[in-house]
């Protein structure tokens, strides 16, 4: 089970990713208990149809998961960080994360056809 993930859409307009999905959007609750990196690993593992450990390794090769977890957190005085997004690749997927909790994952193959 994927913690704090709400699948909102994918290429087939279903509510869960599938190995054949080329693009889908999910979200995380930055005030929730799950770390952003954990939510992302579960979403990618579901999408890629691979073991979570394989995705954890691939994520670590792309970006520091601990830094990712802290990127959109509130400042030490409790105020929200205004605006911002992050884009990077994991394996053959482009990952875009916004400060509002939106996570969009798109296959490079899909992008090359656009």
Residue pairs with C-beta under 8 A, 6 or more apart in sequence:
2 39
2 42
2 43
2 46
3 32
3 33
3 34
3 38
3 39
3 42
4 28
4 29
4 32
4 33
4 34
4 39
5 26
5 27
5 28
5 34
5 39
5 42
5 43
6 26
6 27
7 14
7 15
7 16
7 17
7 24
7 25
7 26
8 15
8 24
8 25
8 26
8 27
9 15
9 24
9 25
10 16
10 17
10 18
10 21
10 23
10 24
10 25
11 21
11 22
11 23
11 24
11 110
12 18
12 21
16 46
17 24
17 26
17 43
17 46
17 47
17 105
18 47
19 47
19 48
19 49
21 47
21 107
22 106
22 107
22 109
22 110
23 104
23 105
23 106
23 107
23 110
24 47
24 104
24 105
25 102
25 103
25 104
25 105
26 39
26 43
26 103
26 105
27 101
27 102
27 103
28 34
28 36
28 39
28 40
28 101
28 103
29 101
30 36
30 72
30 73
30 99
30 101
35 65
35 69
36 68
36 69
36 71
36 72
36 97
37 59
37 65
37 66
37 68
37 69
39 103
40 59
40 68
40 95
40 97
40 103
41 52
41 55
41 56
41 59
41 65
42 52
43 103
43 105
44 55
44 58
44 59
44 90
44 91
44 93
44 95
44 105
45 51
45 52
45 54
45 55
47 93
47 105
48 54
48 55
48 91
48 93
55 90
56 65
58 90
58 91
59 65
59 90
62 88
62 89
62 90
63 88
63 90
68 86
68 97
71 84
71 86
71 97
72 81
72 84
72 97
72 99
72 101
73 81
74 80
74 81
75 81
80 99
81 99
82 99
83 99
84 98
84 99
85 96
85 97
85 98
85 99
86 96
86 97
87 94
87 95
87 96
87 97
88 94
88 95
89 95
89 108
92 107
92 108
92 109
93 105
93 106
93 107
93 108
94 105
94 106
94 107
94 108
94 111
95 103
95 104
95 105
96 102
96 103
96 104
96 105
96 106
97 103
97 104
